[in-house]
Amino acid sequence: MDAVEFHKKLRGKMEIRSKVALKDSETLSLAYTPGVAKVCSEIAKKPEMVYEYTNKWNSVAIVNDGTRILGLGNIGPEAGLPVMEGKAILFKEFGGVDAFPISLNTRKKDEIIVITKAIEPSFGGINLEDIETPKVFEIYDALRKTMGIPVFHDDRHGTGVVVLAGLINALRVAKKDKDAEIVLVGAGAAIMGIVELLLAYGIRNITVLDSKGVLDKSRRDIEPYKKFFVEHSKPRSKGGIAECLKGADAVIAASAPGIIKKEMVAGMNKNAIVFALSNPDSEIDYNETKNAGALVVATGRSDFPNQVNNVLAFPGIYRGALDVRAKEINLGMMVAAAEAIAGSVKNPDAERIVPPAFDREVVKNVALAVAKKAVESGVAQKEFSAEEIGKNIPK
């Protein structure tokens, strides 16, 4: 069965199931009228009780506008809906989180902000997904400042968390440290999140290139959001990818297929680390990279070792954030998540720097680390226990 037949047979990959068996009038009167009126009155008197009496505590809205769907681009909210349904079932399968696709029929930044803020009463968290850059950066900033529930941009920060996790172990395997020279190729949401997480972790020797070359203070053609890269990087060259990779310790690319050549990898420092994340076709082929002398290679693909897969991050991050009723998901919580993912690999080697996607212990490790960091950073509104978080994660 191919994917089209699979989706046609299912007619959607998710459904709502009741926790209540409506078998008699007594149960009906408790679940709905007249009994539910008493519950509504309790929430009206004390709004935070909505977390105790409804599913708000465990629900996330996957907000998108269809402008950047996977590698397909701007195909519209209807065409992107199968992706959002897929994301929802990953939330449920791995983190026990009830997530709902909210595909919006508008591409206007201000309308997306207004609509997302307006649905806050129904959800415990917001996951921004597949919205084009740089618009999504402004949406994220506006929502994060004004909403009382966590807002997370998975294309940005989910990727950043998993890349940092992989890099932590890759540096250990290659016997390198935080002073390593890191080159990043690309300047979209993924690279933005990666740079933010690298900086938060303490890695400072960073060079960033977009399609026109190194992002540094000499450039006069930089979009406003790319100024972040200029302000927080230490360019090692003014040349192109080849020049920047000479003597570099690691390259992390989220750009376009085929733009890194084997000669470039061969010119890198000993025990080179290469993350080629473009999917399905990488910036450089896995085997070609290994043949060029790279010690550790990671891709976005499942048919090679070291797949950088966001499913290692977002289910556990949201599980931990929801269970302590966090007001936000901050960089400290994201670094804690990355360290938990890295720590889930007990003896990392060149072929295993991140755990496999179906390692069920990862979600629990991440959720506990995120919950703990949320409490430490003062954004948690509820105490937690390991047992409570564990019981909400599917076995």
SVG drawing of the C-alpha trace seen along z (x, -y; Angstrom):
<svg xmlns="http://www.w3.org/2000/svg" viewBox="-31 -48 74 50">
<polyline fill="none" stroke="black" stroke-width="0.4" points="0.0,0.0 1.4,-3.4 0.9,-6.6 -2.1,-7.8 -4.0,-4.5 -3.1,-4.5 -4.6,-8.0 -7.6,-7.3 -8.5,-4.2 -8.2,-5.9 -9.8,-9.2 -7.8,-11.0 -5.2,-9.7 -6.9,-10.9 -10.2,-10.9 -11.8,-12.0 -12.6,-9.3 -14.6,-9.8 -13.2,-9.0 -16.8,-8.5 -19.1,-5.6 -22.5,-7.2 -24.6,-4.1 -27.2,-5.7 -29.0,-8.9 -27.0,-9.4 -23.7,-9.5 -25.2,-11.7 -26.3,-14.2 -22.8,-14.3 -21.0,-14.7 -23.4,-17.2 -26.5,-19.0 -27.5,-19.5 -24.4,-18.5 -21.8,-20.3 -23.3,-23.6 -21.9,-23.3 -18.4,-22.7 -18.8,-25.7 -19.7,-27.8 -16.6,-26.6 -14.4,-27.6 -16.1,-31.0 -15.2,-31.7 -11.7,-30.4 -10.5,-30.3 -7.4,-28.2 -9.6,-25.3 -10.1,-24.8 -6.9,-22.8 -8.4,-20.5 -11.9,-20.0 -11.1,-20.0 -8.6,-18.7 -6.8,-22.1 -4.1,-20.6 -3.1,-18.1 -4.0,-19.8 -1.8,-21.6 -2.9,-23.4 -0.7,-22.8 -1.0,-26.2 0.0,-26.5 -0.9,-28.4 0.4,-26.0 3.2,-28.3 6.2,-26.0 5.0,-22.4 7.9,-19.9 10.0,-20.3 6.9,-21.1 6.7,-24.8 3.7,-27.0 1.0,-24.5 -1.8,-25.8 -3.5,-24.8 -5.7,-22.0 -2.7,-20.3 -0.7,-20.7 -3.4,-19.1 -2.1,-15.5 1.2,-16.6 -0.5,-18.3 -2.5,-15.2 0.7,-13.2 2.3,-15.6 -0.8,-15.2 -0.5,-11.4 3.3,-11.8 2.3,-14.0 -0.1,-11.4 1.9,-8.2 5.1,-9.4 4.1,-12.0 0.5,-11.2 -0.4,-14.8 -3.7,-15.5 -2.8,-17.8 -5.1,-19.2 -4.3,-20.6 -5.4,-24.2 -4.8,-25.0 -5.6,-28.7 -6.9,-30.1 -4.8,-33.3 -1.2,-34.1 -1.3,-37.4 1.0,-37.7 -1.3,-39.9 -4.4,-37.7 -2.5,-34.5 -1.4,-36.3 -4.9,-37.4 -6.5,-34.0 -3.9,-32.1 -4.3,-34.3 -8.1,-34.0 -8.0,-30.2 -5.9,-30.3 -8.8,-29.3 -9.0,-25.9 -5.4,-24.9 -2.5,-24.3 0.1,-25.0 0.8,-26.3 3.0,-24.5 3.8,-26.7 4.4,-24.5 5.4,-25.0 4.9,-28.7 7.3,-30.6 10.2,-32.7 10.8,-35.4 7.1,-35.9 7.0,-33.0 9.7,-34.7 7.5,-37.8 4.5,-35.5 6.5,-33.5 7.8,-36.6 4.4,-38.3 2.7,-35.2 5.4,-34.3 5.2,-37.8 1.4,-37.9 0.1,-34.4 0.0,-32.7 0.7,-29.2 3.8,-27.8 4.5,-28.7 7.0,-26.5 8.2,-26.7 9.2,-23.2 10.9,-23.8 13.2,-26.2 13.6,-25.0 12.7,-21.3 15.4,-21.0 17.8,-23.1 17.3,-20.8 18.0,-17.5 21.0,-19.0 22.5,-20.2 21.9,-16.8 23.7,-15.1 26.5,-17.6 27.1,-17.1 27.8,-13.4 29.6,-14.0 32.0,-16.3 32.6,-13.7 33.2,-11.0 35.6,-13.3 37.3,-14.4 36.5,-18.0 34.9,-20.6 32.9,-23.8 35.7,-25.7 35.2,-23.7 34.9,-25.7 31.3,-25.3 30.2,-26.3 26.4,-26.6 25.1,-26.6 21.7,-28.1 19.9,-30.9 16.3,-29.8 14.2,-28.7 16.2,-25.6 19.6,-27.3 18.1,-30.1 17.1,-27.6 20.4,-25.7 22.4,-28.9 20.2,-29.9 20.7,-26.5 24.5,-26.4 24.9,-29.8 22.7,-28.9 24.9,-25.8 28.1,-27.8 29.4,-27.2 30.7,-30.5 32.9,-29.9 30.2,-30.0 30.2,-31.0 26.9,-31.3 26.5,-31.4 23.4,-32.1 23.1,-31.6 25.2,-34.7 28.1,-33.9 29.2,-34.6 26.9,-36.7 29.2,-39.3 29.3,-43.0 30.6,-43.8 27.3,-42.6 24.8,-45.3 22.2,-43.0 21.0,-41.2 17.3,-40.8 16.5,-42.2 16.2,-38.7 19.6,-37.7 21.3,-40.4 21.0,-38.0 23.6,-35.8 25.9,-38.7 25.7,-39.8 26.2,-36.3 28.8,-34.7 32.6,-34.8 33.1,-34.3 36.3,-32.4 36.5,-33.5 34.9,-35.9 34.8,-33.3 32.3,-30.7 31.5,-27.2 34.9,-25.8 36.9,-28.5 34.9,-28.4 35.2,-24.6 39.0,-24.6 40.2,-23.6 36.6,-23.6 35.7,-21.0 32.0,-20.7 29.5,-21.8 25.8,-21.8 23.8,-22.4 20.0,-22.9 20.0,-24.4 19.9,-22.7 20.9,-19.3 24.4,-18.9 26.0,-22.2 28.7,-20.5 31.4,-18.7 33.7,-15.9 36.7,-18.1 35.3,-20.5 34.9,-17.8 38.4,-16.5 39.7,-20.0 38.1,-20.0 39.9,-19.4 40.7,-15.9 37.7,-13.9 35.3,-16.1 31.6,-16.3 29.1,-16.7 25.4,-17.3 23.7,-17.4 20.1,-17.9 18.3,-18.7 15.7,-16.1 15.1,-13.8 18.3,-14.8 21.2,-15.9 23.7,-18.6 26.2,-15.8 25.7,-12.1 26.3,-10.1 28.7,-7.6 30.5,-10.3 31.0,-12.2 32.4,-9.2 34.7,-8.5 36.0,-12.1 37.2,-11.4 34.4,-12.7 34.3,-10.8 30.6,-11.5 27.9,-12.1 24.2,-12.9 21.3,-13.4 17.6,-13.9 17.1,-10.5 16.0,-7.3 18.0,-5.0 21.4,-6.2 22.8,-6.3 22.3,-9.3 18.9,-10.6 18.2,-14.1 14.4,-13.6 12.4,-16.2 10.2,-13.4 13.0,-13.0 12.3,-16.4 8.8,-17.9 6.7,-15.1 8.9,-15.1 9.3,-18.9 5.5,-19.4 4.9,-16.5 7.2,-18.2 5.9,-21.7 2.2,-20.7 2.6,-18.6 4.0,-21.5 1.7,-24.0 4.7,-26.0 3.9,-29.6 6.6,-29.2 9.2,-27.0 12.5,-28.9 16.0,-28.3 17.0,-26.7 14.3,-24.1 15.4,-23.4 19.0,-22.9 17.9,-20.6 15.9,-18.6 19.0,-18.4 21.2,-17.2 18.5,-14.6 18.4,-13.3 22.2,-13.1 22.3,-11.4 19.9,-8.8 22.8,-7.4 24.8,-5.6 27.9,-4.9 27.9,-7.1 30.0,-6.3 30.4,-7.6 27.3,-5.6 25.1,-6.4 25.1,-10.0 21.3,-10.2 18.9,-7.6 16.5,-6.0 13.1,-7.6 11.3,-4.7 13.3,-4.7 10.5,-5.1 12.8,-6.2 13.7,-9.4 10.4,-11.0 10.4,-10.4 14.0,-11.6 13.2,-14.8 9.9,-15.4 11.6,-15.1 14.5,-17.4 12.1,-20.0 9.8,-19.9 12.7,-20.3 14.2,-23.2 10.8,-24.9 10.5,-24.8 14.1,-26.1 13.5,-29.0 10.3,-30.0 7.9,-29.4 6.2,-26.4 2.8,-26.9 2.5,-23.4 4.6,-20.9 5.4,-17.6 6.7,-14.1 8.5,-11.6 5.6,-9.2 3.0,-11.7 4.9,-12.5 5.6,-8.9 2.0,-7.9 1.0,-10.3 3.5,-8.9 2.4,-5.9 4.3,-2.7"/>
</svg>
